[in-house]
Amino acid sequence: MQSPTSPDMLIPHLNPRKDLGAWARALLQLPPDSTVMAASEWMTWPQRIKTWGVVTGVETSYKQTAIEDLDEHIPGGAGKEIGEMYQLSSDFAYNAHQADTLKTWDLEKVGFGS
């Protein structure tokens, strides 16, 4: 896998059927104006692609690339758009570094969880 995302960036991975009910319930019980970023798993892309490789029996690797690299390989502007989306995860960390954002592990500490 290649993307502009830093290999050290934690990315939320969701299972909508499993996650949405539990995290929506938690959000309804939290104080007004709470910000939640919760997911089944928080993994880096290298961890995620390695897990995928183990499950499928396919050899995998991860390489951080530039947006221009994706744009070159995916025509019609889609590569640039996808690259910018992945870059966004490095630039803003899905709110994972904002002090006022409650993450999965914060919610689990106070008894909420999926």
BELBEL-V838050 format. One record per backbone hydrogen bond with DSSP energy under -1.0 kcal/mol. NH is the residue of the N-H (numbers start at 1). CO is the residue of the C=O. Records with the same first field share a line. If there is no record, write none. Layout:
NH: CO  CO
This chain:
3: 63
9: 6
11: 43
13: 41
18: 15
19: 15
20: 16
23: 19
24: 20
25: 21
26: 22
27: 23
28: 24
29: 25
34: 31
37: 102
41: 13
43: 11
48: 44
49: 45
50: 46
51: 47
52: 48
53: 49
54: 50
55: 51
56: 52
57: 53
58: 53
63: 1
65: 3
70: 66
71: 67
72: 68
73: 69
74: 70
78: 75
79: 74
81: 77
82: 78
83: 79
84: 80
85: 81
86: 82
87: 83
88: 84
91: 87
92: 88
93: 89
95: 92
96: 93
98: 95
101: 98
102: 35
107: 103
108: 104
109: 105
111: 108
112: 107
